[in-house]
Amino acid sequence: MKPAEGKLSIPEWSKEDRPRERLLARGAKALSDAELVAILIRSGTPTDSALDLARIILNKAGNDLHKLAALGVSELMRIHGVGEAKAMSIVAALELGQRRRDLAVAQRPLIADSRAAFELLQPVLGDLPYEEFWLLLLDRGNRLMNRVKVSQGGMHGTVADPKLIFREALDQRASSVILCHNHPSGQLRPSAEDIQLTRKLVEGGRFLEIHVQDHLIVTNAGYFSFADNGQLT
């Protein structure tokens, strides 16, 4: 039986336009929300393809995945073309996504102060014979999203490019950052270059609405915190 109103069904689309084939070829991240929902519901109605129906479902939730996740099976079934199986597939998939996020948050350390940041970075930087510059990326709740090595230098310094630092923060949608580098000499006092760079990054962070929470200097014996010492200006 041919689809009504002359519409092409998904199997009749060109291969690169089909959601499942696109997922296999490009990965899930390349797909739109509607395409992912279309894969979940698998089929549409006599008048709407699975992708059309997916767009209708999303539209009912204001194109907001959080609102969609709040809908139950019975509420989804009020949408024309959505039966119990389709509704349960959507609810189950979104619940799995929520559980994954909750687990990820629970496993990510809370960086509440300079000591927590130091304990996270000292094993990485404390005994190095050369300087490295690292970045801790934090979410709104001050939980660690990622730690990133920005640069590696020699005994007496390393170059920290503000463009690279803020690109990492923007790409990973961090709300705030903690800067960190080591002094192989064991000297905890910041250099004039350290102070100048910190000021530049704090100012740049304000412009981009990315809060620079602290800058740590780490050695094998301890650390210096710009924030704790009132030098984060």
N, CA and C of each residue as an Amber inpcrd file, in Angstrom:
protein
   699
   0.8410000  -1.2040000   0.0000000   0.0000000   0.0000000   0.0000000
   0.8680000   1.2420000   0.0000000   0.5740000   2.1790000  -0.8500000
   1.3880000   3.3880000  -0.9370000   0.9660000   4.3760000   0.1300000
   1.9040000   5.2140000   0.6140000   1.5580000   6.2090000   1.6150000
   0.5740000   7.2040000   1.0530000  -0.3350000   7.7100000   1.9140000
  -1.3510000   8.6490000   1.4740000  -0.7510000   9.9760000   1.0810000
  -1.5110000  10.7220000   0.2970000  -1.1840000  12.0870000  -0.0930000
   0.1410000  12.1780000  -0.8170000   0.5710000  11.0860000  -1.4240000
   1.7760000  11.1380000  -2.2390000   3.0570000  11.3170000  -1.4590000
   3.0120000  11.1730000  -0.1250000   4.2250000  11.3400000   0.6720000
   5.1230000  10.1240000   0.5160000   6.4150000  10.3710000   0.5750000
   7.3630000   9.2630000   0.5740000   7.4830000   8.7150000   1.9800000
   7.4600000   7.4040000   2.1220000   7.7590000   6.8090000   3.4220000
   9.2650000   6.8300000   3.6130000   9.7110000   6.6450000   4.8590000
  11.1500000   6.7290000   5.1380000  11.9610000   5.7580000   4.2890000
  11.5120000   4.4970000   4.0880000  12.3110000   3.5960000   3.2430000
  12.4860000   4.0930000   1.8160000  11.5930000   4.9930000   1.3580000
  11.6980000   5.5060000  -0.0040000  12.6060000   6.7270000  -0.0970000
  13.0160000   7.2810000   1.0470000  13.9110000   8.4330000   1.0130000
  15.2760000   7.9900000   0.5070000  16.0680000   8.9580000   0.0620000
  17.4440000   8.6420000  -0.2900000  18.1580000   8.1620000   0.9680000
  19.1040000   7.2630000   0.7990000  19.7140000   6.5710000   1.9410000
  20.3110000   7.5360000   2.9560000  20.9490000   8.6200000   2.4530000
  21.6170000   9.5430000   3.3730000  20.6310000  10.3770000   4.1880000
  19.3350000  10.3450000   3.8100000  18.3380000  11.1110000   4.5440000
  17.5870000  10.2860000   5.5810000  17.7880000   8.9800000   5.6130000
  17.0790000   8.1430000   6.5580000  17.7650000   8.1960000   7.9250000
  16.9950000   8.4020000   9.0170000  17.6170000   8.5430000  10.3390000
  18.5150000   7.3820000  10.7390000  18.0750000   6.1380000  10.5080000
  18.8920000   4.9990000  10.9370000  20.2010000   4.9430000  10.1630000
  20.1210000   5.1650000   8.8490000  21.3350000   5.1370000   8.0360000
  22.2690000   6.2850000   8.4160000  21.6790000   7.4500000   8.7260000
  22.5080000   8.5980000   9.1590000  23.1960000   8.2990000  10.4810000
  22.4890000   7.6130000  11.3830000  23.1030000   7.2700000  12.6670000
  24.2830000   6.3260000  12.4580000  24.0990000   5.3300000  11.6110000
  25.1790000   4.3780000  11.3460000  26.3660000   5.0570000  10.6760000
  26.0760000   5.9870000   9.7790000  27.1440000   6.6210000   9.0060000
  27.8470000   7.7340000   9.7730000  27.0920000   8.4810000  10.5740000
  27.6560000   9.6870000  11.1900000  27.6600000   9.6790000  12.7080000
  26.9580000   8.7220000  13.3010000  26.8750000   8.6760000  14.7510000
  25.6530000   9.4250000  15.2580000  25.2350000   9.0910000  16.4850000
  24.0120000   9.6550000  17.0460000  24.0780000  11.1690000  17.2140000
  25.2580000  11.7070000  17.5120000  25.3810000  13.1390000  17.7530000
  25.0790000  13.9720000  16.5130000  25.1670000  13.3690000  15.3450000
  24.9060000  14.1090000  14.1030000  23.4160000  14.2520000  13.8220000
  22.5770000  13.5230000  14.5550000  21.1450000  13.5280000  14.2960000
  20.4300000  14.6000000  15.1010000  19.3430000  15.1080000  14.5320000
  18.5040000  16.0680000  15.2400000  17.6650000  15.3370000  16.2850000
  17.0340000  16.1150000  17.1900000  16.1470000  15.5050000  18.1750000
  15.0350000  14.7230000  17.4810000  14.4760000  15.2980000  16.4230000
  13.3770000  14.6420000  15.7150000  13.8250000  13.3240000  15.0970000
  15.0200000  13.2880000  14.5500000  15.5160000  12.0500000  13.9480000
  15.7180000  10.9680000  14.9970000  16.2070000  11.3460000  16.1690000
  16.3970000  10.3630000  17.2430000  15.0610000   9.8150000  17.7290000
  14.0770000  10.7050000  17.8670000  12.7440000  10.2420000  18.2740000
  12.1500000   9.3410000  17.1950000  12.3750000   9.6730000  15.9320000
  11.8640000   8.8480000  14.8350000  12.4230000   7.4300000  14.9020000
  13.6920000   7.3010000  15.2780000  14.2840000   5.9680000  15.4250000
  13.6210000   5.2160000  16.5690000  13.2910000   5.9370000  17.6420000
  12.6370000   5.3000000  18.7900000  11.2530000   4.7700000  18.4290000
  10.4600000   5.5800000  17.7090000   9.0740000   5.1750000  17.4500000
   8.9620000   4.2450000  16.2440000  10.0080000   4.2280000  15.3950000
  10.1620000   3.2580000  14.3080000   9.2320000   3.4620000  13.1270000
   7.9930000   3.8750000  13.3340000   7.0620000   4.0190000  12.2170000
   6.1360000   5.1990000  12.4580000   5.5410000   5.6620000  11.3880000
   4.6170000   6.7790000  11.5000000   3.1760000   6.3370000  11.3750000
   2.3900000   7.1030000  10.6230000   0.9790000   6.8210000  10.3880000
   0.7630000   6.7740000   8.8770000  -0.4340000   6.4280000   8.4260000
  -0.6890000   6.4300000   6.9810000  -0.4500000   7.7760000   6.3140000
  -0.5160000   8.8570000   7.0960000  -0.3400000  10.1910000   6.4930000
   0.9680000  10.8630000   6.8850000   1.6390000  10.3590000   7.9060000
   2.8740000  10.9960000   8.3800000   3.9720000   9.9520000   8.5380000
   5.1550000  10.2780000   8.0760000   6.3010000   9.4010000   8.2790000
   6.6860000   9.3960000   9.7510000   7.5750000   8.5140000  10.1290000
   8.0590000   8.4880000  11.5120000   8.6990000   9.8140000  11.8820000
   9.4090000  10.4350000  10.9410000  10.0510000  11.7230000  11.2190000
   9.0110000  12.8200000  11.3840000   7.9670000  12.7870000  10.5540000
   6.8890000  13.7710000  10.7080000   6.2320000  13.6230000  12.0750000
   5.9490000  12.3930000  12.4550000   5.3160000  12.1460000  13.7500000
   6.2320000  12.5590000  14.8980000   7.5230000  12.3170000  14.7310000
   8.4800000  12.7290000  15.7640000   8.4550000  14.2380000  15.9520000
   8.3470000  14.9650000  14.8590000   8.2760000  16.4340000  14.9470000
   6.9860000  16.8770000  15.6400000   5.8930000  16.1670000  15.3820000
   4.6280000  16.4840000  16.0460000   4.7530000  16.2530000  17.5460000
   5.3840000  15.1410000  17.9210000   5.5790000  14.8120000  19.3430000
   6.4100000  15.8900000  20.0300000   7.5040000  16.2750000  19.4020000
   8.3700000  17.3020000  19.9860000   7.6500000  18.6400000  20.0770000
   6.8630000  18.9590000  19.0650000   6.1210000  20.2120000  19.0670000
   5.1380000  20.2660000  20.2350000   4.5210000  19.1190000  20.5510000
   3.5900000  19.0570000  21.6840000   4.2970000  19.3670000  23.0000000
   5.6050000  19.1130000  23.0400000   6.3970000  19.3900000  24.2500000
   7.1520000  20.7120000  24.1300000   6.7510000  21.5320000  23.1780000
   7.4270000  22.8200000  22.9950000   8.8460000  22.6800000  22.5160000
   9.1460000  21.5640000  21.8500000  10.5070000  21.2730000  21.3780000
  11.5240000  21.3350000  22.5090000  11.0770000  20.9390000  23.6850000
  11.9070000  20.9530000  24.8910000  12.0040000  19.5140000  25.4120000
  13.2030000  18.9370000  25.3980000  13.3720000  17.5480000  25.8330000
  13.0520000  17.3650000  27.3150000  13.2760000  18.3980000  28.1180000
  12.9360000  18.3020000  29.5380000  11.4240000  18.1610000  29.7120000
  10.6700000  18.9280000  28.9210000   9.2110000  18.8260000  28.9890000
   8.7320000  17.4930000  28.4320000   9.4030000  17.0250000  27.3890000
   9.0360000  15.7240000  26.8270000   9.2550000  14.6200000  27.8530000
  10.3570000  14.7020000  28.5920000  10.6760000  13.6880000  29.6030000
   9.6700000  13.6850000  30.7440000   8.9810000  14.8190000  30.9260000
   7.9980000  14.9080000  32.0110000   6.6560000  14.2840000  31.6300000
   6.4620000  13.9890000  30.3390000   5.2010000  13.4000000  29.8910000
   5.1870000  11.8980000  30.1720000   4.0500000  11.4020000  30.6150000
   3.9030000   9.9800000  30.8610000   3.3580000   9.2590000  29.6340000
   3.2250000   7.9550000  29.7540000   2.7400000   7.1480000  28.6400000
   1.3460000   7.5940000  28.2070000   0.4540000   7.8020000  29.1730000
  -0.9280000   8.1700000  28.8290000  -0.9810000   9.5290000  28.1350000
  -0.1370000  10.4560000  28.5650000  -0.1290000  11.7810000  27.9330000
   0.3870000  11.7070000  26.5040000   1.4080000  10.9170000  26.2720000
   1.9390000  10.7660000  24.9180000   0.9240000  10.0800000  24.0030000
   0.1460000   9.1760000  24.5560000  -0.8290000   8.4490000  23.7530000
  -1.9890000   9.3240000  23.2910000  -2.0980000  10.5220000  23.8660000
  -3.1280000  11.4440000  23.3950000  -2.7650000  12.0670000  22.0490000
  -1.4940000  11.9320000  21.6590000  -1.0520000  12.4520000  20.3640000
  -1.4580000  11.4550000  19.2890000  -2.1190000  11.9390000  18.2550000
  -2.5850000  11.0610000  17.1890000  -1.4110000  10.3120000  16.5630000
  -1.5200000   9.0040000  16.5120000  -0.4710000   8.1840000  15.9160000
   0.4870000   7.5870000  16.9090000   0.3660000   7.9830000  18.1690000
   1.2610000   7.4520000  19.2070000   0.4960000   6.4180000  20.0340000
   0.8390000   5.1570000  19.8360000   0.2340000   4.0850000  20.6190000
   1.0550000   3.7860000  21.8590000   0.6500000   2.7600000  22.5580000
   1.3190000   2.4120000  23.8250000   2.7900000   2.0560000  23.6170000
   3.0840000   1.2790000  22.5920000   4.4740000   0.8520000  22.3520000
   5.3720000   2.0460000  22.0670000   4.9030000   2.9710000  21.2060000
   5.6970000   4.1580000  20.8930000   5.9050000   5.0100000  22.1430000
   4.8200000   5.2010000  22.9000000   4.9070000   6.0210000  24.1090000
   5.8880000   5.4180000  25.1110000   5.8310000   4.1140000  25.3060000
   6.7390000   3.4630000  26.2560000   8.1880000   3.5530000  25.7910000
   8.4190000   3.4720000  24.4960000   9.7900000   3.5860000  23.9740000
  10.3760000   4.9570000  24.2860000   9.5640000   6.0030000  24.1040000
  10.0330000   7.3620000  24.3800000  10.3000000   7.5420000  25.8670000
   9.3520000   7.1230000  26.7010000   9.5120000   7.2750000  28.1530000
  10.7340000   6.5100000  28.6570000  10.9120000   5.2860000  28.1770000
  12.0440000   4.4760000  28.6260000  13.3730000   5.0840000  28.2040000
  13.4490000   5.5750000  26.9670000  14.6970000   6.1550000  26.4750000
  15.0750000   7.4070000  27.2560000  14.0910000   8.2670000  27.5240000
  14.3860000   9.4990000  28.2550000  14.7210000   9.2140000  29.7200000
  14.1130000   8.2000000  30.2980000  14.4430000   7.8260000  31.6710000
  15.8770000   7.2960000  31.7640000  16.2880000   6.5070000  30.7750000
  17.6760000   6.0370000  30.7480000  18.6480000   7.2010000  30.6510000
  18.3030000   8.1770000  29.8040000  19.1510000   9.3560000  29.6810000
  19.2730000  10.1060000  30.9870000  18.1520000  10.2510000  31.7120000
  18.1730000  10.9380000  33.0000000  19.0140000  10.1750000  34.0160000
  18.8800000   8.8570000  34.0390000  19.6730000   8.0510000  34.9850000
  21.1580000   8.1650000  34.6740000  21.4810000   8.2100000  33.3950000
  22.8900000   8.3660000  33.0040000  23.4330000   9.6980000  33.5000000
  22.6420000  10.7730000  33.3370000  23.0920000  12.0920000  33.8070000
  23.2440000  12.1140000  35.3180000  22.2600000  11.5060000  36.0330000
  22.3390000  11.4850000  37.4930000  23.5730000  10.7260000  37.9610000
  23.8790000   9.6190000  37.3100000  25.0470000   8.8300000  37.6810000
  26.3300000   9.5970000  37.4010000  26.3560000  10.2850000  36.2650000
  27.5510000  11.0480000  35.9040000  27.8150000  12.1610000  36.9130000
  26.7550000  12.8450000  37.3560000  26.9070000  13.9180000  38.3410000
  27.3980000  13.3510000  39.6700000  26.8130000  12.2210000  40.0830000
  27.1970000  11.6260000  41.3600000  28.6580000  11.1850000  41.3660000
  29.1720000  10.7980000  40.2030000  30.5430000  10.3080000  40.1270000
  31.5610000  11.4230000  39.9380000  31.0920000  12.6150000  39.5840000
  32.0230000  13.7200000  39.3630000  32.3200000  14.4220000  40.6790000
  33.5820000  14.6470000  40.9870000  33.9170000  15.2720000  42.2690000
  33.4430000  16.7190000  42.3630000  33.0630000  17.1030000  43.5640000
  32.6890000  18.4770000  43.8600000  33.9570000  19.2540000  44.1980000
  34.1980000  20.3420000  43.4740000  35.3740000  21.1790000  43.7390000
  34.9010000  22.4090000  44.4980000  34.8320000  22.2810000  45.8310000
  34.2470000  23.3260000  46.6610000  35.2660000  24.3600000  47.1190000
  36.5660000  24.0300000  47.0610000  37.5810000  24.9690000  47.5400000
  38.9150000  24.6420000  46.8690000  39.9230000  25.4410000  47.1910000
  41.2340000  25.2780000  46.5740000  41.8820000  23.9490000  46.9550000
  41.6310000  23.4640000  48.1650000  42.2080000  22.2000000  48.6020000
  41.7060000  21.0410000  47.7350000  40.4080000  21.0470000  47.3970000
  39.8480000  19.9930000  46.5490000  40.4810000  20.0260000  45.1600000
  40.6930000  21.2250000  44.6300000  41.3370000  21.3410000  43.3150000
  42.7780000  20.8660000  43.3760000  43.4790000  21.2440000  44.4470000
  44.8710000  20.8230000  44.6210000  44.9810000  19.3000000  44.7000000
  44.1260000  18.6830000  45.4750000  44.1890000  17.2260000  45.6390000
  43.9000000  16.5000000  44.3290000  43.1560000  17.1340000  43.4600000
  42.8630000  16.5360000  42.1580000  44.0560000  16.6550000  41.2100000
  44.8010000  17.7520000  41.3370000  45.8640000  18.0350000  40.3700000
  47.2690000  17.7130000  40.8620000  47.4690000  17.6720000  42.1530000
  48.8220000  17.4380000  42.6690000  49.4200000  16.1150000  42.1890000
  48.6460000  15.0100000  42.1490000  49.2390000  13.7710000  41.6280000
  49.6790000  13.8570000  40.1700000  49.0630000  14.7660000  39.4290000
  49.4090000  14.9280000  38.0140000  50.6090000  15.8500000  37.8320000
  50.6690000  16.9060000  38.6410000  51.6470000  17.9760000  38.4090000
  52.7710000  18.0480000  39.4410000  52.5340000  17.5070000  40.6150000
  53.4420000  17.7640000  41.7280000  54.8880000  17.3950000  41.5070000
  55.1570000  16.3030000  40.8100000  56.5280000  15.8140000  40.6780000
  57.1160000  15.9900000  39.2730000  56.4440000  16.7370000  38.4250000
  56.9610000  16.9190000  37.0620000  58.2250000  17.7720000  37.0600000
  59.2160000  17.4290000  36.2170000  60.4450000  18.2320000  36.1340000
  60.3110000  19.4130000  35.1740000  59.1430000  19.6160000  34.6060000
  58.8910000  20.7270000  33.6760000  57.4930000  21.2710000  33.9710000
  57.2150000  22.4680000  33.4630000  55.9290000  23.0940000  33.7350000
  54.8430000  22.6050000  32.7790000  53.6450000  22.4520000  33.3210000
  52.4500000  22.2110000  32.5260000  51.3460000  23.1300000  33.0300000
  50.4560000  23.5070000  32.1230000  49.3140000  24.3490000  32.4810000
  48.0490000  23.5240000  32.2590000  47.2220000  23.4290000  33.2960000
  46.0000000  22.6260000  33.2460000  44.7800000  23.4840000  33.5440000
  43.6430000  22.9400000  33.1650000  42.3810000  23.6390000  33.3190000
  41.3590000  22.6720000  33.9090000  40.6830000  23.0710000  34.9790000
  39.5460000  22.3250000  35.5010000  38.2760000  23.0120000  35.0270000
  37.4140000  22.2670000  34.3360000  36.1580000  22.8040000  33.8390000
  35.0420000  22.3590000  34.7740000  34.2470000  23.3030000  35.2590000
  33.2210000  23.0180000  36.2520000  31.8360000  23.3970000  35.7490000
  30.8130000  22.6780000  36.2470000  29.4370000  23.0370000  35.9140000
  28.9220000  24.0440000  36.9380000  27.6350000  24.3630000  36.8530000
  27.0640000  25.3780000  37.7560000  27.1000000  24.9490000  39.2140000
  27.1290000  23.6460000  39.4430000  27.1850000  23.1480000  40.8100000
  28.5920000  22.9170000  41.3160000  29.5920000  23.4280000  40.5740000
  31.0140000  23.2650000  40.9240000  31.4760000  21.8180000  40.8910000
  30.7890000  20.9930000  40.1120000  31.2620000  19.6260000  39.9140000
  32.1420000  19.5720000  38.6650000  33.1550000  18.7320000  38.7420000
  34.1310000  18.6380000  37.6630000  33.4950000  18.0710000  36.3990000
  33.6470000  18.7880000  35.3060000  33.2090000  18.2970000  34.0060000
  34.3650000  17.6220000  33.2730000  35.5460000  18.2370000  33.3850000
  36.7210000  17.6880000  32.7060000  37.9620000  18.4090000  33.2120000
  39.0900000  17.7670000  33.0600000  40.3650000  18.4410000  33.3070000
  41.1900000  18.3090000  32.0340000  41.7950000  19.4070000  31.6470000
  42.4260000  19.4970000  30.3290000  43.8250000  20.0740000  30.4580000
  44.8020000  19.4080000  29.8250000  46.1410000  19.9850000  29.7470000
  46.1750000  20.9800000  28.6100000  46.5210000  22.2180000  28.9260000
  46.5260000  23.2860000  27.9290000  47.8750000  23.3880000  27.2390000
  48.9430000  23.2370000  28.0060000  50.2800000  23.3770000  27.4100000
  51.3280000  22.7050000  28.2750000  52.4940000  22.4830000  27.6580000
  53.6460000  21.8900000  28.3430000  54.8760000  22.6850000  27.9520000
  55.7010000  22.9970000  28.9380000  56.8850000  23.7970000  28.6560000
  58.1400000  23.1910000  29.2310000  59.0440000  24.0520000  29.6940000
  60.3170000  23.5990000  30.2270000  60.4070000  23.8390000  31.7260000
  61.6210000  23.8930000  32.2160000  61.8510000  24.0720000  33.6430000
  61.3460000  25.4200000  34.1480000  61.4010000  26.4280000  33.2780000
  61.1640000  27.7980000  33.7460000  59.8660000  28.4110000  33.2450000
  59.0250000  27.6450000  32.5850000  57.7610000  28.2390000  32.1630000
  57.0780000  27.4750000  31.0510000  55.8300000  27.8440000  30.8400000
  55.0540000  27.2990000  29.7400000  54.0990000  28.3860000  29.2630000
  53.6750000  28.2970000  28.0330000  52.7970000  29.3060000  27.4490000
  51.3530000  28.8490000  27.5910000  50.5180000  29.6990000  28.1750000
  49.0890000  29.4070000  28.3020000  48.3280000  30.4010000  27.4340000
  47.7950000  29.9280000  26.3240000  47.1040000  30.7860000  25.3710000
  45.6550000  30.9830000  25.8260000  45.2500000  32.2250000  26.1370000
  43.8650000  32.4660000  26.5690000  42.8330000  31.9710000  25.5650000
  43.1420000  32.0460000  24.2830000  42.1890000  31.5900000  23.2590000
  41.9250000  30.0910000  23.4020000  42.9700000  29.3080000  23.6470000
  42.8010000  27.8670000  23.8240000  42.0300000  27.5570000  25.1010000
  42.3280000  28.2960000  26.1550000  41.6710000  28.0690000  27.4400000
  40.1680000  28.2980000  27.3270000  39.7790000  29.4350000  26.7570000
  38.3600000  29.7530000  26.6860000  37.6470000  28.9530000  25.6010000
  38.3690000  28.5120000  24.5970000  37.7500000  27.6450000  23.6010000
  37.3510000  26.3210000  24.2430000  38.2290000  25.7860000  25.1020000
  37.8960000  24.5530000  25.8150000  36.6570000  24.7630000  26.6890000
  36.6170000  25.8700000  27.4060000  35.4880000  26.1460000  28.2960000
  34.1970000  26.3170000  27.5150000  34.2610000  27.0150000  26.3890000
  33.0660000  27.2400000  25.5810000  32.6100000  25.9530000  24.9090000
  33.5540000  25.1880000  24.3670000  33.2010000  23.9490000  23.6760000
  32.5160000  22.9600000  24.6140000  32.9530000  22.9390000  25.8720000
  32.3910000  21.9790000  26.8270000  31.3180000  22.5990000  27.7220000
  30.9590000  23.8590000  27.4120000  29.8730000  24.5600000  28.0980000
  30.0910000  24.6250000  29.6070000  31.3090000  24.8960000  29.9880000
  31.6300000  25.0290000  31.4060000  31.1050000  26.3570000  31.9360000
  30.6490000  26.3600000  33.1760000  30.1930000  27.5930000  33.8150000
  31.3460000  28.3460000  34.4680000  32.3550000  27.5990000  34.9130000
  33.5100000  28.2330000  35.5390000  34.7450000  27.3720000  35.3210000
  35.9010000  27.9670000  35.5750000  37.1630000  27.2570000  35.3770000
  38.0950000  27.5280000  36.5480000  38.9880000  26.5850000  36.7870000
  40.1040000  26.7900000  37.7120000  41.3780000  26.5670000  36.9190000
  42.2490000  27.5330000  36.9430000  43.5350000  27.4700000  36.2530000
  44.5560000  26.8240000  37.1770000  45.5050000  26.1480000  36.5980000
  46.5330000  25.5180000  37.4310000  47.8030000  25.2790000  36.6350000
  48.9380000  25.5850000  37.2370000  50.2130000  25.1650000  36.6640000
  51.1780000  24.8560000  37.8010000  52.2250000  24.1620000  37.4740000
  53.1900000  23.7470000  38.4930000  54.4770000  24.5560000  38.3890000
  55.2030000  24.5960000  39.5030000  56.5430000  25.1810000  39.5470000
  57.5200000  24.0730000  39.9440000  58.2550000  23.5150000  38.9890000
  59.2090000  22.4390000  39.3150000  60.2700000  22.8650000  40.3140000
  60.5270000  24.1720000  40.3930000  61.5320000  24.6740000  41.3260000
  61.0960000  24.5440000  42.7750000  59.7910000  24.3380000  43.0010000
  59.2740000  24.2820000  44.3630000  58.8690000  25.6380000  44.9000000
  59.0810000  26.6920000  44.1160000  58.7380000  28.0500000  44.5350000
  57.2370000  28.2640000  44.4240000  56.5960000  28.5980000  45.5470000
  55.1560000  28.7890000  45.5380000  54.7360000  30.2240000  45.2280000
  55.6270000  31.1460000  45.3350000  55.2660000  32.5390000  45.0750000
  55.0170000  32.7530000  43.5880000  53.9020000  33.3830000  43.1830000
  53.6360000  33.6110000  41.7560000  54.6150000  34.6120000  41.1680000
  54.9810000  34.3910000  39.9360000  55.8530000  35.3230000  39.2250000
  55.0260000  36.4820000  38.6880000  55.7180000  37.5100000  38.2120000
  55.0130000  38.6450000  37.6050000  54.2040000  38.1830000  36.4010000
  54.7390000  37.2150000  35.6450000  54.0230000  36.6910000  34.4780000
  52.7640000  35.9370000  34.9060000  52.8750000  35.1860000  36.0180000
  51.7010000  34.4650000  36.5350000  50.5840000  35.4370000  36.9040000
  50.9510000  36.5250000  37.5590000  49.9650000  37.5210000  37.9930000
  49.3310000  38.2060000  36.7910000  50.1540000  38.5570000  35.8050000
  49.6400000  39.2320000  34.6100000  48.6830000  38.3190000  33.8360000
  49.0650000  37.0490000  33.6830000  48.2180000  36.1050000  32.9610000
  46.8990000  35.8950000  33.6930000  46.9520000  35.7840000  35.0090000
  45.7350000  35.5750000  35.7880000  44.7680000  36.7320000  35.6040000
  45.2790000  37.9460000  35.6670000  44.4230000  39.1250000  35.4830000
  43.7900000  39.1290000  34.0940000  44.5860000  38.7670000  33.0950000
  44.0810000  38.7430000  31.7230000  42.9580000  37.7130000  31.5690000
  43.1350000  36.5400000  32.1910000  42.1370000  35.4840000  32.0710000
  40.8750000  35.7940000  32.8820000  41.0300000  36.4080000  34.0330000
  39.8570000  36.8060000  34.8190000  39.0240000  37.8200000  34.0430000
  39.7120000  38.7750000  33.4230000  39.0170000  39.7980000  32.6290000
  38.3290000  39.1770000  31.4170000  39.0360000  38.2740000  30.7310000
  38.4400000  37.6090000  29.5720000  37.2450000  36.7580000  29.9630000
  37.3400000  36.1030000  31.1260000  36.2330000  35.2880000  31.6060000
  34.9930000  36.1170000  31.8890000  35.1740000  37.3000000  32.4460000
  34.0310000  38.1850000  32.7010000  33.3310000  38.5440000  31.3950000
  34.1100000  38.8200000  30.3750000  33.5400000  39.1960000  29.0730000
  32.7390000  38.0370000  28.4890000  33.2250000  36.7970000  28.6690000
  32.5660000  35.6160000  28.0990000  31.5710000  34.9690000  29.0570000
  31.4060000  35.5580000  30.2490000  30.5250000  35.0170000  31.2860000
  30.9650000  33.6110000  31.7230000  32.2790000  33.4400000  31.7990000
  32.8700000  32.2140000  32.3440000  33.6970000  32.6220000  33.5630000
  33.2620000  32.2040000  34.7230000  33.8960000  32.6360000  35.9660000
  35.2230000  31.9080000  36.1870000  36.2950000  32.6730000  36.3480000
  37.5870000  32.0920000  36.7230000  37.6170000  32.0320000  38.2510000
  37.4590000  30.8320000  38.7920000  37.3320000  30.6780000  40.2410000
  38.6530000  30.7920000  40.9830000  39.7120000  30.3200000  40.3420000
  40.9920000  30.3060000  41.0570000  42.1100000  30.0210000  40.0710000
  43.3150000  30.2910000  40.5020000  44.5210000  29.8880000  39.7810000
  45.4540000  29.3010000  40.8300000  45.7910000  28.0450000  40.6600000
  46.6720000  27.3700000  41.6080000  48.0650000  27.2170000  41.0360000
  49.0580000  27.4030000  41.8930000  50.4370000  27.0260000  41.5940000
  50.7450000  25.8120000  42.4660000  51.1080000  24.7160000  41.8230000
  51.3020000  23.4470000  42.5260000  52.7820000  23.0680000  42.5490000
  53.2490000  22.5880000  43.6860000  54.5880000  22.0060000  43.7980000
  54.4550000  20.6380000  44.4670000  55.5770000  19.9670000  44.6520000
  55.5140000  18.6560000  45.3080000  55.2460000  18.7790000  46.8040000
  55.3210000  20.0110000  47.3360000  55.1590000  20.1930000  48.7740000
  53.8780000  20.9290000  49.1590000  53.2130000  21.5710000  48.2010000
  52.0290000  22.3430000  48.5500000  51.5040000  23.1210000  47.3630000
  50.7440000  24.1670000  47.6670000  50.1700000  24.9640000  46.5810000
  49.9280000  26.3920000  47.0250000  49.7890000  27.2520000  46.0460000
  49.4200000  28.6520000  46.2540000  48.1120000  28.8920000  45.5180000
  47.1430000  29.4940000  46.1900000  45.8490000  29.8190000  45.5970000
  45.7060000  31.3190000  45.4490000  45.5000000  31.7780000  44.2100000
  45.2670000  33.2100000  43.9890000  44.0070000  33.6600000  44.7210000
  42.9530000  32.8320000  44.6900000  41.6920000  33.2050000  45.3310000
  41.8560000  33.3140000  46.8420000  42.5030000  32.3230000  47.4580000
  42.6730000  32.3310000  48.9160000  43.5150000  33.5120000  49.3780000
  44.3890000  33.9900000  48.4980000  45.2780000  35.0870000  48.8730000
  44.8050000  36.4340000  48.3480000  43.5660000  36.4940000  47.8960000
  42.9780000  37.7740000  47.4850000  43.6250000  38.3830000  46.2510000
  44.1890000  37.5590000  45.3910000  44.8670000  38.0750000  44.2000000
  44.1410000  37.7180000  42.9050000  42.8620000  37.3540000  43.0230000
  42.1040000  36.9870000  41.8370000  41.3090000  38.2070000  41.3660000
  42.0250000  39.2420000  40.9150000  41.3680000  40.4730000  40.4700000
  41.8630000  40.8740000  39.0940000
